[in-house]
Amino acid sequence: MVRRTMAAYAAFIATKYPVVTITGPRQAGKTTLAQSVFGDKPYVNLENPVVRQFAVDDPVGFLRQYPDGAVLDEIQRTPHLLSFLQVIVDEKKKNGLFVLTGSQQFELMDSINQSLAGRTALLKLLPFSLDEMAAYGRKSVDELLFSGFYPRIHDQSIPPGQALGDYYETYVERDLRQLVNVRDLNLFQRFVQLCAGRVGQLLNLSSLANDTGISHSTAREWLSVLEASYIVFLLRPFHANIGKRLVKAPKIYFYDVGLAAWLSGIDAARQMENHPLRGNFFENMVIMDVLKYRYNLGRRNNLFFYRDSSGNEVDLLYTLAQHLLPIEIKAGQTISSGYFRGLDTFARSFPDLPHGRLLVYAGDTAQKRTGTRVTDAFHLTQALAEIEGRPQDP
């Protein structure tokens, strides 16, 4: 079993809060993480209908079974329990009592904000990072873009097409379409596929709605649910008063690049090499790995992209206090002078870059050029840790 990078921070933050809440996509490994870090606590699966009914019928009696706390898995199935947990943690005034996990962010967060505000640490666990994938041996970039990073695929050696197809049919099609009352499954499926085909592009909701054959308001609703349920990730644009007109639309990515590749009809890793979206998928993988780096340390999303009305662009801006670290992402294996053009243009508008600039590419040779550090994707988080001046492990 792969030890998750977040484990150290989860154990630490449990000493500071009475409740720790772990959210994230289904099958990202939340249950495994909770049981491995908090193995001394009773484990309760609220997906079990008998257990869930007990919790619904008699919440006080249910929680009385766990005077020293417990791991309550899939807490979104019984959100009313959170009010009773509030009473317990306020009475006991003890940290590290309960650990909650939940997959459906849009249902869980409202309940937490109402009942456990200030009483729980919120952690977001995403599928494996590139660092965590090292436990399975070095895989090529194309293999990773094809397989994605859901733990079950790699733990059980399941063919990615099978696992991702099952994931889509049992979760995206069944669960999400019920939440938004989708009447035409084919339209919803087309919408999700069109989102995958737009990975790395500016979000044009009107175009997405027209191509799907739905209204603008329906497209907005469906996209909001996909975003809140950790399927689609929207990278927000950076805004600054620099006398230039900056774009306002976000860029669209998937929390797992393998799912985006599967939705795009890719059946094998060898098809990735010449696929027209390979560069977009590589960009998706790198951006998600930076986000995982943040989340695994208990930090919040601080990522943006930069693009002005003239088309000058930097793929990723990583904020460090009041400073910016511009990151350019290229899927090629050979470095060319053109790779630095966006970073050079950005530096002319933002000359105060004490942390320098970073170029991430699909090759395997690290370099330190004037003003720019070059790294491969597999050593990206190591580069970020060194730039931040902190040990790589929390």
ABEGO torsion letter per residue (X at the ends): XBBBAAAAAAAAAAAABABBBBBEBBGAGAAAAAAAAAAABBBBBAABAAAAAAAAABAAAAAAABAAEBBBBGAAABAAAAAAAAAAAAAAGBBGABBBBBABAAAAAAAAAAAABGABBBBBBBBBBAAAAAAAEBBBAAAAAAAEABAAAAAAGBBAAAAAAAAAAAAAAAAAAAAAGBABAAAAAAAAAAAAAABGBBBBAAAAAAAAGBBAAAAAAAAAAAAAAGABBBBBBBBBBAGBBBBABBBBBBABAAAAAAAAGBABAAAAAABAAAAAAAAAAAAAAAAAAAAAAGBBBABBBBBBAAGBBBABBBBBEABBBBBBBBABABBBAAAAAAAAAAAAABABBAAEBBBBBABABBBBBBGBBBBBAAAAAAAAAAAAGBBABX
